[in-house]
Amino acid sequence: MFGGPLPQPRLETVSIILGLDLAETTGICVLQASDHSLVWSDSVRLAIRNPQSRRIALKQLIQEALRRFGPGEMALEDVFLPVRTSPRTPISLGELRGVARLCAAEADMPVFFYQPRKVKMTVTGNGAASKEDVIQIITMEFQTPLKDDNQADAISVAYTHWLIRQFEQPPDDKT
């Protein structure tokens, strides 16, 4: 046996997970935890030129998902900024993250953050996997066509959260 027996699944699991990949084009998904089925996912282009409209659009998108699906937990991909990033990008992402956290707080829902490397490692087995590798595995696992990598990232972060909830204690809620 390699490395001993497998850990027992955790019994206390949430029933629905909301996954988000925050960006100008935001990926969003709802994962049914009981059978890890994908209930709904999309990729939504938020207002680009108007930061206030972008924040309002995200708030409306999240609130509609909360109303329609009633998730118990939110999983977000933690902010990743390449070296050559506009100085305004971290501010914009921070604002979107703040909107998501506020929506979760208003719904009394914990939020869990996962580094892109952790998501890639959990989904593909390789923390340095390419985006194409992640997309391929998510497409095969959930048998769904994807609009773009933002949608795939939202699904992969929710799937990561689901897997971690099965066998580990998820990272503390940072809301």
C-alpha positions as CSV (number, residue, x, y, z in Angstrom):
1,M,0.0,0.0,0.0
2,F,1.4,3.4,-1.0
3,G,1.6,5.8,2.0
4,G,-0.9,4.0,4.2
5,P,-4.7,3.8,4.1
6,L,-6.7,6.6,2.5
7,P,-8.2,9.1,4.9
8,Q,-11.9,8.7,5.7
9,P,-14.1,11.3,4.0
10,R,-15.3,14.1,6.3
11,L,-18.9,13.7,7.1
12,E,-19.9,17.3,7.7
13,T,-20.0,18.7,4.2
14,V,-21.9,21.6,2.7
15,S,-24.5,20.9,0.1
16,I,-23.8,23.6,-2.5
17,I,-20.6,25.5,-3.3
18,L,-20.4,28.8,-5.2
19,G,-17.1,29.1,-7.1
20,L,-15.8,32.4,-8.4
21,D,-12.9,33.5,-10.6
22,L,-12.9,37.2,-10.2
23,A,-11.8,39.3,-13.2
24,E,-13.2,41.6,-15.8
25,T,-14.7,38.5,-17.2
26,T,-15.8,36.6,-14.1
27,G,-16.2,32.9,-14.0
28,I,-19.0,31.6,-11.7
29,C,-20.3,28.2,-10.9
30,V,-22.6,26.3,-8.6
31,L,-21.4,22.8,-7.5
32,Q,-23.7,20.3,-5.9
33,A,-21.4,18.8,-3.2
34,S,-23.4,15.6,-2.5
35,D,-22.5,14.2,-5.9
36,H,-20.0,16.8,-7.1
37,S,-22.2,17.6,-10.0
38,L,-22.1,20.9,-11.8
39,V,-25.5,22.6,-11.4
40,W,-24.7,25.8,-13.3
41,S,-21.7,27.7,-14.6
42,D,-21.1,30.8,-16.8
43,S,-18.5,33.4,-17.7
44,V,-19.8,36.9,-17.5
45,R,-18.2,40.0,-18.9
46,L,-18.5,42.8,-16.4
47,A,-18.5,46.5,-17.3
48,I,-15.0,47.3,-18.4
49,R,-14.8,51.1,-18.6
50,N,-16.8,51.9,-15.5
51,P,-15.5,50.5,-12.2
52,Q,-18.7,51.4,-10.4
53,S,-20.9,49.5,-12.9
54,R,-18.4,46.6,-12.7
55,R,-18.9,46.3,-9.0
56,I,-22.6,46.6,-9.2
57,A,-22.8,44.0,-12.0
58,L,-20.7,41.6,-9.9
59,K,-22.9,42.2,-6.8
60,Q,-26.1,41.5,-8.8
61,L,-24.6,38.3,-10.4
62,I,-23.6,36.9,-7.0
63,Q,-26.8,37.9,-5.3
64,E,-28.8,36.2,-8.1
65,A,-26.7,33.0,-7.7
66,L,-27.3,33.1,-3.9
67,R,-31.0,33.6,-4.4
68,R,-31.4,30.9,-7.0
69,F,-29.1,28.2,-5.6
70,G,-28.7,28.9,-1.9
71,P,-25.0,27.9,-1.6
72,G,-23.5,27.3,1.9
73,E,-19.9,28.2,1.1
74,M,-18.0,30.3,-1.4
75,A,-14.7,29.4,-2.9
76,L,-12.4,31.9,-4.6
77,E,-9.2,31.7,-6.5
78,D,-6.8,33.8,-4.6
79,V,-5.3,36.8,-6.4
80,F,-2.5,36.0,-8.8
81,L,-0.7,38.9,-10.4
82,P,1.9,38.3,-13.1
83,V,5.1,40.4,-12.9
84,R,4.0,42.7,-15.8
85,T,0.7,43.8,-14.3
86,S,-0.8,47.3,-14.6
87,P,-0.7,49.1,-11.3
88,R,-4.5,49.4,-11.4
89,T,-5.1,45.6,-11.7
90,P,-4.6,44.8,-8.0
91,I,-6.9,47.6,-7.0
92,S,-9.6,46.4,-9.4
93,L,-9.3,42.8,-8.3
94,G,-9.3,43.9,-4.7
95,E,-12.6,45.8,-5.3
96,L,-14.2,42.7,-6.9
97,R,-13.0,40.5,-4.0
98,G,-14.4,43.0,-1.6
99,V,-17.8,42.8,-3.3
100,A,-17.8,39.0,-3.2
101,R,-16.8,39.0,0.4
102,L,-19.5,41.5,1.3
103,C,-22.2,39.4,-0.5
104,A,-21.0,36.3,1.4
105,A,-21.0,38.2,4.7
106,E,-24.6,39.4,4.1
107,A,-25.6,35.8,3.4
108,D,-23.7,34.6,6.5
109,M,-21.6,32.4,4.3
110,P,-17.9,31.5,4.8
111,V,-15.4,32.2,2.1
112,F,-12.4,30.1,1.3
113,F,-9.4,31.2,-0.8
114,Y,-7.1,28.9,-2.8
115,Q,-3.9,29.8,-4.5
116,P,-3.8,29.0,-8.2
117,R,-0.9,26.5,-7.6
118,K,-3.1,24.6,-5.0
119,V,-6.0,24.5,-7.5
120,K,-3.8,23.1,-10.3
121,M,-2.2,20.6,-7.9
122,T,-5.6,19.4,-6.7
123,V,-7.3,19.2,-10.1
124,T,-4.4,17.9,-12.2
125,G,-1.8,16.5,-9.8
126,N,0.7,19.1,-11.0
127,G,0.9,22.6,-9.3
128,A,2.6,23.9,-12.4
129,A,0.0,22.6,-14.9
130,S,-0.9,24.7,-17.9
131,K,-4.3,26.4,-18.1
132,E,-5.0,24.0,-21.0
133,D,-4.5,21.0,-18.8
134,V,-6.9,22.4,-16.2
135,I,-9.5,23.1,-18.9
136,Q,-9.2,19.6,-20.3
137,I,-9.6,17.9,-17.0
138,I,-12.6,20.1,-15.9
139,T,-14.2,19.6,-19.3
140,M,-13.8,15.8,-19.0
141,E,-14.8,15.6,-15.3
142,F,-18.0,17.6,-15.6
143,Q,-18.8,16.8,-19.3
144,T,-19.5,20.4,-20.1
145,P,-18.4,22.8,-22.8
146,L,-16.7,25.9,-21.5
147,K,-16.8,29.4,-22.8
148,D,-13.4,30.4,-21.6
149,D,-10.7,29.8,-18.9
150,N,-12.5,32.1,-16.4
151,Q,-15.4,29.6,-16.3
152,A,-13.0,26.7,-16.0
153,D,-11.2,28.5,-13.2
154,A,-14.5,29.0,-11.3
155,I,-15.3,25.3,-11.6
156,S,-11.8,24.2,-10.7
157,V,-11.7,26.3,-7.5
158,A,-15.2,25.0,-6.4
159,Y,-14.0,21.4,-7.3
160,T,-10.8,22.0,-5.3
161,H,-12.9,23.2,-2.3
162,W,-15.1,20.1,-2.6
163,L,-12.2,17.7,-2.7
164,I,-10.4,19.4,0.2
165,R,-13.7,19.3,2.2
166,Q,-13.8,15.6,1.7
167,F,-10.4,14.8,3.2
168,E,-8.9,17.8,4.9
169,Q,-9.8,20.8,7.0
170,P,-10.3,23.6,4.5
171,P,-8.3,26.8,5.1
172,D,-9.8,29.2,7.7
173,D,-12.5,31.5,6.5
174,K,-10.9,34.9,5.9
175,T,-14.0,36.9,5.7
